[in-house]
Amino acid sequence: MAKKWKKYSTGLELVLCSCERDLLCVLTEDEELVFSLVWGLQDRASELLAPSLKQMFELSGRKISDLRRIGCVRGPGSFTGIRLVLATAAALRRTTRAQLAALDYMQSLATSLAMNEQLLFGRRIWIATHARRDLVHLAGYISYGPVIPAVCVEPVHLVSPEGACEKILAGLEGKPEDHAGGETGQVLLAGSALARHKEIFADLEARSAGRLATRTLLSPTIEALRLLGRHGDYFPQDVEPLYIRPCDAVDNLPELSRRMGQDADRATRELERLLHSEVRDLNAAREDRPD
């Protein structure tokens, strides 16, 4: 029996996340926690990730070559952090037998909240994270209990803080039983956007007449990342990033072009051409890739 269980075990699994302020690395073996690291220095993640992984494997007595699964939190969030995680995972896939899974950052926060508060099935959760100045990512979830990842019921929206408040208030309308949890089950709201726009979301909580409660949650928990990693869908393919907000460099291209003495419209058209040609090349590569 022991040998049969080992044959179908998950093996050595790594989960990486660098979407906001923290760099998180979680190593498990057969679903048991082996090692975890949290760096509150996401702006230095590029110089910290590789040495952290080396130290993690050395101290735990495991070999990187034995990796079987890598869960990649692909966004939404910091462009640099997301690219770093996905590039590292892609390199590890090519040097080990590991397969990759795409994990969702907003879901990791909703699942963290469900686990922290031991929420029962049906409780509604909103997650609002900072996107950039005057923009937030907003997504809605339902708790499936503290041992199953929260399920998305409202896809990620890119809206202003005020727009997020109006969308949440609109979702609170109707009968109490429509908001899973019943009359005593408040809808919960958490995420980094609440820290950046304290007054706006405090006013939202007051306007909700007790139907909404805010929580402080700025980063996913290790336990939530373990749970998402355990339930991920793994494939021998690289993970595509989840970018919701537009890139600052793209928005600033016209002004940058003018400063360099170039035609802004021409630069914008050329960027669009390059982006579309890259998408075509990626699609063609997928079609030619053997199953």
HELIX and SHEET records of a PDB file:
HELIX    1   1 ALA A    2  LYS A    7  1                                   6    
HELIX    2   2 GLN A   42  ARG A   44  5                                   3    
HELIX    3   3 ALA A   45  SER A   60  1                                  16    
HELIX    4   4 ILE A   64  ASP A   66  5                                   3    
HELIX    5   5 PHE A   79  THR A   95  1                                  17    
HELIX    6   6 TYR A  105  ASN A  116  1                                  12    
HELIX    7   7 PRO A  161  LEU A  172  1                                  12    
HELIX    8   8 PRO A  176  ASP A  178  5                                   3    
HELIX    9   9 GLY A  182  THR A  184  5                                   3    
HELIX   10  10 SER A  192  ARG A  196  1                                   5    
HELIX   11  11 LYS A  198  ARG A  207  1                                  10    
HELIX   12  12 ILE A  222  HIS A  231  1                                  10    
HELIX   13  13 ASP A  248  ASP A  251  1                                   4    
HELIX   14  14 LEU A  253  ARG A  259  1                                   7    
HELIX   15  15 ALA A  264  ASP A  288  1                                  25    
SHEET    1   A 5 GLU A  32  TRP A  39  0                                        
SHEET    2   A 5 LEU A  23  GLU A  29 -1                                        
SHEET    3   A 5 LEU A  12  CYS A  17 -1                                        
SHEET    4   A 5 LEU A  67  VAL A  73  1                                        
SHEET    5   A 5 GLN A  99  LEU A 103  1                                        
SHEET    1   B 5 VAL A 151  VAL A 159  0                                        
SHEET    2   B 5 LEU A 135  TYR A 144 -1                                        
SHEET    3   B 5 PHE A 121  ARG A 132 -1                                        
SHEET    4   B 5 VAL A 187  ALA A 190  1                                        
SHEET    5   B 5 LEU A 212  THR A 214  1                                        
END                                                                             
